[in-house]
Amino acid sequence: MPKIPIVSAILVIKVLSKAGYDVDHQTGSHIILRRRKYPHQRLTVPNHKEIAKGTLKAILEDAGLTVEEFTGML
């Protein structure tokens, strides 16, 4: 199992954009992304310089991506 990288919110959003998500809006320090195609699922990414490993893992699970797929899109 590959290690979960330490990345910034901006990099996570760029990768999720490649996976079909767009920035919908921002509430405080959380950026809300929305899937372009149906079903219009929403993801929340904290706007931090470093995303915690557990938080990133949860975001990837919600997006339906594996760590390998995520690192391949970096």
Secondary structure, DSSP 4 states (H G I P E B T S, - for coil): -PPPPP--HHHHHHHHHHTTEEEEEEETTEEEEEESSSS--EEEEE--SS--HHHHHHHHHHHT--HHHHHHH-
